[in-house]
Amino acid sequence: MKVRADSPVGRAVVKMATNPAFAKVGPSIVPRLDRWVHRLTGGRTTMSAGMVPILLLTTTGSRSGEARTAPLACVPDGDGFFVVGSNFGRERHPAWTANLIADPRAAVSFDGTDREVVAHLLSSEEKDAAWPRLLAAWPAYDSYAERSGRDLRVFRLDPAAADSPGAGPR
């Protein structure tokens, strides 16, 4: 069931998600539930998918070299996706953003399909152009940016070229 962010239920969910108390507990609960539902449904959906599209992003840990998977809200755009390093409005950038900066090759699972991608960290101008679409998908981003006190990192994930050596996490 799709829930619009501007519906009464959607507004209630956004209000809950922007509450500072939720920023303390949400990051330990929501990703686990999203990964569990993703496995349970064979990659067709996640718990959070009713509000905003969700993908599972697998990066290579910038320190560990291990594969790391994070469920993320996304905005599909043609063959690619936009993702925001909001970290629920917490002070630090999420680890997956550092992983993509260190190695932009990654893998995405979205709507039951797995694909290799290459990440591009948006410039200020590119981010400004994409921001209205990102807010339309998840209005909480403005609140997260304000509360975190940081410039949220925004990436575009595009399909990796078929002949790209070693595309995706190692």
DOKOLTOR-738368 format. One record per residue (C-alpha): residue in one letter; chain; x, y, z. Coordinates in nm, 3 decimals. Layout:
<nodes>
node r:A | c:A | xx:X | yy:Y | zz:Z
...
</nodes>
This chain:
<nodes>
node r:M | c:A | xx:0.000 | yy:0.000 | zz:0.000
node r:K | c:A | xx:0.147 | yy:0.334 | zz:-0.107
node r:V | c:A | xx:0.111 | yy:0.617 | zz:0.147
node r:R | c:A | xx:0.160 | yy:0.970 | zz:0.018
node r:A | c:A | xx:0.374 | yy:1.201 | zz:0.234
node r:D | c:A | xx:0.106 | yy:1.471 | zz:0.209
node r:S | c:A | xx:-0.175 | yy:1.242 | zz:0.333
node r:P | c:A | xx:-0.281 | yy:1.244 | zz:0.701
node r:V | c:A | xx:-0.098 | yy:0.915 | zz:0.763
node r:G | c:A | xx:0.204 | yy:1.039 | zz:0.569
node r:R | c:A | xx:0.220 | yy:1.363 | zz:0.766
node r:A | c:A | xx:0.204 | yy:1.164 | zz:1.092
node r:V | c:A | xx:0.489 | yy:0.938 | zz:0.978
node r:V | c:A | xx:0.702 | yy:1.237 | zz:0.872
node r:K | c:A | xx:0.632 | yy:1.407 | zz:1.207
node r:M | c:A | xx:0.741 | yy:1.093 | zz:1.394
node r:A | c:A | xx:1.051 | yy:1.053 | zz:1.175
node r:T | c:A | xx:1.161 | yy:1.412 | zz:1.239
node r:N | c:A | xx:1.125 | yy:1.385 | zz:1.617
node r:P | c:A | xx:1.472 | yy:1.399 | zz:1.782
node r:A | c:A | xx:1.380 | yy:1.100 | zz:2.001
node r:F | c:A | xx:1.319 | yy:0.893 | zz:1.688
node r:A | c:A | xx:1.672 | yy:0.981 | zz:1.567
node r:K | c:A | xx:1.803 | yy:0.797 | zz:1.873
node r:V | c:A | xx:1.607 | yy:0.474 | zz:1.828
node r:G | c:A | xx:1.511 | yy:0.470 | zz:1.458
node r:P | c:A | xx:1.857 | yy:0.392 | zz:1.321
node r:S | c:A | xx:1.883 | yy:0.073 | zz:1.525
node r:I | c:A | xx:1.529 | yy:-0.047 | zz:1.445
node r:V | c:A | xx:1.423 | yy:0.067 | zz:1.096
node r:P | c:A | xx:1.721 | yy:-0.072 | zz:0.895
node r:R | c:A | xx:1.693 | yy:-0.412 | zz:1.065
node r:L | c:A | xx:1.321 | yy:-0.432 | zz:0.990
node r:D | c:A | xx:1.377 | yy:-0.319 | zz:0.629
node r:R | c:A | xx:1.647 | yy:-0.585 | zz:0.572
node r:W | c:A | xx:1.426 | yy:-0.854 | zz:0.733
node r:V | c:A | xx:1.120 | yy:-0.770 | zz:0.521
node r:H | c:A | xx:1.342 | yy:-0.747 | zz:0.210
node r:R | c:A | xx:1.469 | yy:-1.103 | zz:0.273
node r:L | c:A | xx:1.119 | yy:-1.229 | zz:0.357
node r:T | c:A | xx:0.970 | yy:-1.093 | zz:0.031
node r:G | c:A | xx:1.257 | yy:-1.200 | zz:-0.194
node r:G | c:A | xx:1.365 | yy:-0.840 | zz:-0.246
node r:R | c:A | xx:1.024 | yy:-0.717 | zz:-0.363
node r:T | c:A | xx:0.961 | yy:-0.475 | zz:-0.075
node r:T | c:A | xx:1.070 | yy:-0.343 | zz:0.263
node r:M | c:A | xx:0.885 | yy:-0.226 | zz:0.571
node r:S | c:A | xx:0.940 | yy:0.142 | zz:0.478
node r:A | c:A | xx:0.839 | yy:0.105 | zz:0.114
node r:G | c:A | xx:0.483 | yy:0.224 | zz:0.174
node r:M | c:A | xx:0.602 | yy:0.584 | zz:0.221
node r:V | c:A | xx:0.906 | yy:0.616 | zz:-0.002
node r:P | c:A | xx:1.086 | yy:0.379 | zz:-0.240
node r:I | c:A | xx:1.359 | yy:0.183 | zz:-0.063
node r:L | c:A | xx:1.668 | yy:0.016 | zz:-0.205
node r:L | c:A | xx:1.935 | yy:-0.194 | zz:-0.041
node r:L | c:A | xx:2.279 | yy:-0.049 | zz:-0.114
node r:T | c:A | xx:2.584 | yy:-0.272 | zz:-0.074
node r:T | c:A | xx:2.913 | yy:-0.087 | zz:-0.055
node r:T | c:A | xx:3.268 | yy:-0.192 | zz:0.031
node r:G | c:A | xx:3.364 | yy:-0.077 | zz:0.381
node r:S | c:A | xx:3.624 | yy:0.198 | zz:0.349
node r:R | c:A | xx:3.813 | yy:0.067 | zz:0.654
node r:S | c:A | xx:3.719 | yy:-0.302 | zz:0.671
node r:G | c:A | xx:3.703 | yy:-0.388 | zz:0.303
node r:E | c:A | xx:3.393 | yy:-0.595 | zz:0.389
node r:A | c:A | xx:3.059 | yy:-0.573 | zz:0.208
node r:R | c:A | xx:2.817 | yy:-0.346 | zz:0.397
node r:T | c:A | xx:2.445 | yy:-0.329 | zz:0.318
node r:A | c:A | xx:2.216 | yy:-0.041 | zz:0.413
node r:P | c:A | xx:1.846 | yy:0.008 | zz:0.332
node r:L | c:A | xx:1.798 | yy:0.361 | zz:0.198
node r:A | c:A | xx:1.511 | yy:0.578 | zz:0.086
node r:C | c:A | xx:1.564 | yy:0.660 | zz:-0.279
node r:V | c:A | xx:1.424 | yy:0.859 | zz:-0.566
node r:P | c:A | xx:1.433 | yy:0.654 | zz:-0.887
node r:D | c:A | xx:1.544 | yy:0.861 | zz:-1.185
node r:G | c:A | xx:1.550 | yy:0.682 | zz:-1.520
node r:D | c:A | xx:1.795 | yy:0.393 | zz:-1.483
node r:G | c:A | xx:1.950 | yy:0.549 | zz:-1.171
node r:F | c:A | xx:1.863 | yy:0.658 | zz:-0.820
node r:F | c:A | xx:1.921 | yy:0.952 | zz:-0.590
node r:V | c:A | xx:2.005 | yy:0.870 | zz:-0.226
node r:V | c:A | xx:2.059 | yy:1.110 | zz:0.066
node r:G | c:A | xx:2.304 | yy:1.060 | zz:0.353
node r:S | c:A | xx:2.063 | yy:1.194 | zz:0.614
node r:N | c:A | xx:2.144 | yy:0.945 | zz:0.891
node r:F | c:A | xx:1.806 | yy:1.028 | zz:1.051
node r:G | c:A | xx:1.931 | yy:1.384 | zz:1.118
node r:R | c:A | xx:2.218 | yy:1.275 | zz:1.339
node r:E | c:A | xx:2.544 | yy:1.476 | zz:1.357
node r:R | c:A | xx:2.762 | yy:1.236 | zz:1.157
node r:H | c:A | xx:2.744 | yy:1.130 | zz:0.797
node r:P | c:A | xx:2.635 | yy:0.767 | zz:0.759
node r:A | c:A | xx:2.918 | yy:0.520 | zz:0.697
node r:W | c:A | xx:2.786 | yy:0.420 | zz:0.356
node r:T | c:A | xx:2.860 | yy:0.773 | zz:0.227
node r:A | c:A | xx:3.228 | yy:0.743 | zz:0.323
node r:N | c:A | xx:3.231 | yy:0.400 | zz:0.160
node r:L | c:A | xx:3.101 | yy:0.545 | zz:-0.169
node r:I | c:A | xx:3.350 | yy:0.831 | zz:-0.159
node r:A | c:A | xx:3.635 | yy:0.580 | zz:-0.111
node r:D | c:A | xx:3.501 | yy:0.341 | zz:-0.377
node r:P | c:A | xx:3.203 | yy:0.451 | zz:-0.588
node r:R | c:A | xx:3.134 | yy:0.098 | zz:-0.713
node r:A | c:A | xx:2.838 | yy:-0.061 | zz:-0.537
node r:A | c:A | xx:2.541 | yy:-0.293 | zz:-0.579
node r:V | c:A | xx:2.171 | yy:-0.212 | zz:-0.545
node r:S | c:A | xx:1.871 | yy:-0.433 | zz:-0.482
node r:F | c:A | xx:1.549 | yy:-0.258 | zz:-0.579
node r:D | c:A | xx:1.204 | yy:-0.396 | zz:-0.647
node r:G | c:A | xx:1.332 | yy:-0.754 | zz:-0.671
node r:T | c:A | xx:1.618 | yy:-0.668 | zz:-0.911
node r:D | c:A | xx:1.988 | yy:-0.662 | zz:-0.829
node r:R | c:A | xx:2.224 | yy:-0.441 | zz:-1.028
node r:E | c:A | xx:2.575 | yy:-0.298 | zz:-1.018
node r:V | c:A | xx:2.600 | yy:0.081 | zz:-0.988
node r:V | c:A | xx:2.854 | yy:0.359 | zz:-0.977
node r:A | c:A | xx:2.797 | yy:0.648 | zz:-0.736
node r:H | c:A | xx:2.846 | yy:1.016 | zz:-0.807
node r:L | c:A | xx:2.851 | yy:1.264 | zz:-0.516
node r:L | c:A | xx:2.644 | yy:1.560 | zz:-0.632
node r:S | c:A | xx:2.798 | yy:1.904 | zz:-0.647
node r:S | c:A | xx:2.618 | yy:2.189 | zz:-0.469
node r:E | c:A | xx:2.453 | yy:2.293 | zz:-0.795
node r:E | c:A | xx:2.344 | yy:1.939 | zz:-0.880
node r:K | c:A | xx:2.211 | yy:1.891 | zz:-0.526
node r:D | c:A | xx:2.016 | yy:2.219 | zz:-0.542
node r:A | c:A | xx:1.855 | yy:2.103 | zz:-0.868
node r:A | c:A | xx:1.760 | yy:1.761 | zz:-0.724
node r:W | c:A | xx:1.653 | yy:1.880 | zz:-0.375
node r:P | c:A | xx:1.287 | yy:1.963 | zz:-0.461
node r:R | c:A | xx:1.237 | yy:1.608 | zz:-0.597
node r:L | c:A | xx:1.404 | yy:1.460 | zz:-0.289
node r:L | c:A | xx:1.179 | yy:1.664 | zz:-0.057
node r:A | c:A | xx:0.871 | yy:1.560 | zz:-0.253
node r:A | c:A | xx:0.966 | yy:1.197 | zz:-0.185
node r:W | c:A | xx:1.062 | yy:1.247 | zz:0.182
node r:P | c:A | xx:0.983 | yy:1.589 | zz:0.336
node r:A | c:A | xx:1.186 | yy:1.501 | zz:0.648
node r:Y | c:A | xx:1.514 | yy:1.574 | zz:0.467
node r:D | c:A | xx:1.493 | yy:1.948 | zz:0.543
node r:S | c:A | xx:1.443 | yy:1.874 | zz:0.913
node r:Y | c:A | xx:1.730 | yy:1.623 | zz:0.909
node r:A | c:A | xx:1.963 | yy:1.877 | zz:0.747
node r:E | c:A | xx:1.869 | yy:2.145 | zz:1.000
node r:R | c:A | xx:1.899 | yy:1.919 | zz:1.305
node r:S | c:A | xx:2.225 | yy:1.756 | zz:1.194
node r:G | c:A | xx:2.401 | yy:2.087 | zz:1.128
node r:R | c:A | xx:2.577 | yy:1.935 | zz:0.829
node r:D | c:A | xx:2.553 | yy:1.950 | zz:0.454
node r:L | c:A | xx:2.377 | yy:1.623 | zz:0.371
node r:R | c:A | xx:2.560 | yy:1.421 | zz:0.108
node r:V | c:A | xx:2.349 | yy:1.334 | zz:-0.196
node r:F | c:A | xx:2.456 | yy:1.071 | zz:-0.447
node r:R | c:A | xx:2.331 | yy:0.962 | zz:-0.784
node r:L | c:A | xx:2.365 | yy:0.588 | zz:-0.844
node r:D | c:A | xx:2.389 | yy:0.498 | zz:-1.212
node r:P | c:A | xx:2.415 | yy:0.155 | zz:-1.373
node r:A | c:A | xx:2.774 | yy:0.036 | zz:-1.400
node r:A | c:A | xx:2.896 | yy:-0.013 | zz:-1.755
node r:A | c:A | xx:2.879 | yy:-0.378 | zz:-1.854
node r:D | c:A | xx:3.249 | yy:-0.372 | zz:-1.948
node r:S | c:A | xx:3.349 | yy:-0.194 | zz:-1.623
node r:P | c:A | xx:3.610 | yy:-0.412 | zz:-1.450
node r:G | c:A | xx:3.514 | yy:-0.509 | zz:-1.098
node r:A | c:A | xx:3.189 | yy:-0.316 | zz:-1.087
node r:G | c:A | xx:3.009 | yy:-0.344 | zz:-0.757
node r:P | c:A | xx:3.151 | yy:-0.422 | zz:-0.412
node r:R | c:A | xx:3.458 | yy:-0.640 | zz:-0.401
</nodes>
